[in-house]
Amino acid sequence: MYINDLESEGYTIQVDTIRGWTSAELRAHLAGLLSSELVGAVFIGNVPFAWYEMESSEGREEFPIDLYLMDLDGVWIDSDANGLFDDHSGNRVPEIWVGRINAAPMTWGNEIYLTNNYLSKVHKYRNNGYGIPQKALAYVDDDWYGYNDCSLDELYDTVDVVRNYNTTTAADFRSRFNDPYEWVQICSHSSPWGNTFKYTGGYAGTVFNFELWFSNPPWLFLNLFQCSGTRFFEEN
């Protein structure tokens, strides 16, 4: 179904099954497909990824980096040979796009079921099977106040913006779980498991990922603009 949908949009699809590969082997494989006009890759399942480390104002950080699998001719450097890249030079423009569909870390359902259910939802969306209004919500907490509508006006004619310092709280966000938006964007501080909001008096609570899972809001797209929100190897 997923392949048929992509082919109907003009893509030529190649399905490769891998097991036991490293991210370097996967990158080499993708680079070898560039001559056949590869434009992108969707990784389904527990597909390997690379790590990057850096120093920031918050201290040392390390994180998975899929740019490694998009920039296939740049130079990736691990200067201390600890298995994490720490520099990137040469031609750093990505040759392809990549995406991940990975239900392996989820404990709230069977991995195969969750993956197939997601692909069914993608098929339904592509075939206009949802009646959600074509509008978006930009929920912008204090430190991102200047982002306003997060440029969602380039996608939607109607964008509701919530960014008042004392409005963006965990309780207020929960109250919107039943509101019909196609796209919801949250700008907040976070861990991989929750969004933490601020207000002028301090912190204003956390909305945890399990709350979204069990409330099952009608939104079709949820963009977690937050630190750690896409650490896709973390449990749940």
N, C-alpha and C positions, 0 to 999 in steps of 0.2 A: 504494500500500500504506500509506504513512504517513498520507496524507489519509483513506483509508478507516478506519484505526484511530482517528483523532481524531474523525471523524464518528460512529463507533460509540459513542464516549464522550459524545456530545451536543454537540460543538462544530460550529459553522458555519464553514467554511473559505473564505477568499479567497486566491487565489494571485496575487501581483503580481511582475512581472519588472522590474527596474530596471537602468539602465546609465548611468554617468556622473554619478550624483547625489552631492551633498554630504550630510553628516550633517544639516545644517539642512533641506535639502529632504526628506530621509527623515523627520525629526521632524515637519515640517509635514504630510506625507502621513499619518502615523500619527494626528496630532491631528485631522485631518479625518475619520478613521474612528471617532472616539469616539462620535459620534451614532448609529452603527450597533452600539453595544454591544461595541466591541472590548475584549477582555480581555488579549490577549497577541499576540506576534509571534515567529516563529522565522526568523532570518536564515540562509539557506543560501548559502554561497559568500563571495566577497570583498565584503561589504557595508560601506559607509562607517561610520566611527565618529568620535566626538568625543574631544578631548584635554583633560585638566585638569592644572594645575600648582599646586604648593603648597610651602610651607616647612615642614620638620619638624626634629626633633632631629638627623636624619641629613643635613640639608642640603636643597637644592632637589630636588623630585621632579616628574616628569611621567609621565602614564599615560593609557591609553584609559579612557573612562568611559561605560559603557552606561546609567548612570542618566539621562543626557541624553535617551535615547530611551525612557525609562520615565516620567519626570516631564515631562509634556507641557504643563503650565501654569505651571511655576515660572519664575523669572527667572534666566537664565544670563548671567554677566558676564565679559567679557574686558577688564579695565581697562587693559591696556597694548597692546591691539590686536595681539597677536603670534600670534593664531590658536589660543591655548590658553585655555580658561576658567580663571578664578582665584577666582570667587565664585559663590554660588548662594543665592538668596533667594526670598521669596514663599512660595507653597504648595509645599513640597518633597516632598510625599507622592507616590509614583509612582501613576499612573493605570493602567498596564498592566505586565505582565512581558515581558521579552524574553530570548531565548537565541540562541546562535550555533552553527552547524555549519559550520566553515570549515577545509577541508583544503588550501586554497590554499598555505599556507607549507610544506607537507610535501614532502620530497624522497624519502621512502622508498616512495612509491607514487603511482599516477595519481590526480589529484584526484577525477575522476568515480567511479572505482572505490572510493576510500576513502569518499566520501560515501555511495554506494549501499550499501556494505558496512555502514557504521554504521547506516543506516536499516533494513537487514535485521536487524541485531542488536536494534534497538529493537522491531521487529515481533515478533521471536522472544520477547523478554522479556515484551511485553504479552500474549502468548499462552502463557505458562507453558512456554516451550520450553527452559529451562535447569534443570539439576538441582543447582545450587549451593546449599549449605545456607544457611538464613536466619540468618546471623550476620555480625558485623562485627568489624573490627580497628581499634582506635584506637592508632596508633603515634605517641607524643607525646614529642618530644625535650625536652631539658632546660629551655629557656626557656618552655615551655608546660606544665610539669609539673602545674600546678594545674587544667588543663583536664580531667584524669582521663579519662573515656570520651567527652568531647566531645559529651555529650548524645545519643549514639547509642542510649542505652537507651530513648529515645522512639520509635525506629524498630524496634529489634531486642530480642528477649528475651535473646539471647546476644551479649555484646560482650567480646572479649578486649582487655585494656588492657596495652600495653607502654610503660612510662614510666620505668623505672629509669635513673638517670643514666648508668650504665656499660653498660647493655644496648642502648640506642638508638644503634646504630652502622651504618655503611654495610654492613659484613659481615653483621651480624645481620639487617638488613632484606632483603638479597639471599637469605638462607637461607630466607625466608618466601615466595619467589616462587611456590612450588607449593602453598601452603596455600589451601584452598578457602573463600574469603570472598565474600559478595555485595558487601560494602562495605568498602573500605579507606580510612582517613583518615590522612594524614601531616601532622604539624605539625612543621615544621623551617625552618631558614634555607635560602635557595635562590637560584638564578638561574633564568632561563627554561628552562635545560637540565639542571638537576640539583638533588637534595636533599642538603644538607650537614649532617652530624650532629656533635654535640658530646659529649664525655664529660668527666669531672673532670680529665683530663690535657691537655685541649685539644680539637682537632678530630679527629673519628673517621671521616673519609672522606666521599665523595660518591657517591651513586647517580645515574647519568646517565639521561636520558630514553631514549637508544637502548638501554640495558640492558632497560628495561621493554618497549620495542618488540619486541626480538628474543626475549626470554624468553617474552613473551605469557602472563602469569599468568592464572589462571582468574577473577580478580575481575571483577565486572560494573560496579561503580562505583568510581572512584578520585578522592577529593576531595583536591586539592592545597591544603591550608591553609598557604600559604607566600607570601612576597613574590615577585612577578614570575612566579609559576607560571602565570598565565593571561594573559600578554602575547601574545595570540593572533596578533599580526602578525609575531612573530619566527619565523625559519626553524626548523622542526621543534620 
